[in-house]
């Protein structure tokens, strides 16, 4: 199997650039973050495939292009604090941290939250991983300059927009019919919200609650820097 950096460059040149992703920070992060670390070992040869991959517990790591697109839609200023809803294996959080963002990520499944927290720490990413109900956000660490939802949501939760800073963007795969979502980009302005739409997509559904009754987080305290 070819070294990851070589595979990543090919992934970028065949899957990402041709689809219009131009933010050089995103392209550089995609090259530097080893995606094989975020998929099961038996799927490592497919880590750069043009599609999502299962990570256990009925969840997936998103297609590389979808990770790049949703990140670009956030239009992130430097050092933005980003709230991610749906940690999964931690790949999206790693991309954001590699870009120099402050990342708070919520995962409802306890085993995935623990594994992602350990994985990200081992790889040197100071991401705050929260085990909790993503519909609630993480109010104690708000406000956020951007909110990114990585599961199909039936509606935009009030907590997400309440915790979003003025001038920030929410990107969410919003369910428009059973089995189909479309990326909604919601900009928070002094006069209210401005909505625009991007691509159609399919994600695992956003589910309520958590895998147990605990609600915990581990990582740097509010106000600290979380980047690698």
C-alpha positions, 0 to 999 in steps of 0.5 A: 500500500502506498504511503498515506501522503502520496495517497492523499495527494492523489485523492485531492487531485482526483476527488477534491480539486476537480469538484471546485474546492479551492481553500488552500487551508482545507487542501493542506489539511486533507494532505496532512491528516492520515485518514487511515487513522480514522477508519477500521484497520481492515478498511485502511486500504480504502481510506482514500476511497470516494465515499463514506466508510463504516466505523462501527455502531451504525456510523460512518466517516464522511466521504473526503469530498463532503468533508472538504465541501462542508468545511469550505461552506463554513467560510472560516476565519482564522482561529474560529471556534467551531462546534461540531455535532457528530464526532464519529471517528474524529476525522472532521475534527482533525481536519478543522484542528489541522487548519488551526481552528478551535474545535468542540465536538459532540458525540452521542455514542459513548464508545465512539466519543471515548475512542475519538478523544483518545485517537485525537489526543494520540495524534496531537490534536487538542480537540474537546470531545463531548459525550452528549446529545448534539441537539443541545450543543455545548452551551458552556463553551459557547459562543461559536464562530461556526456550527457544523452538523455531520448527521441528517437533521430533521430540523435546525435546533434552536440551541445551534443558532443560539450558540452561534456568534453573529456573523457565523455560519451553520452548515447542516444536512437538512432532511428534505424527504426520507433518505435525502438531505440537502446542505443548508448554510445559515448565516447569522446576521444582526437582522436575522438569518440568511439561508442558502442551499448547497448540494444534496447528500445522504448522512446517517440520521441525527438521533436524540439522547446519548448511549447512557445518562452521563454528559461529560467532556474532556479537553482544554477549558473554555478560552484555551486553544485547541489546535494541533 
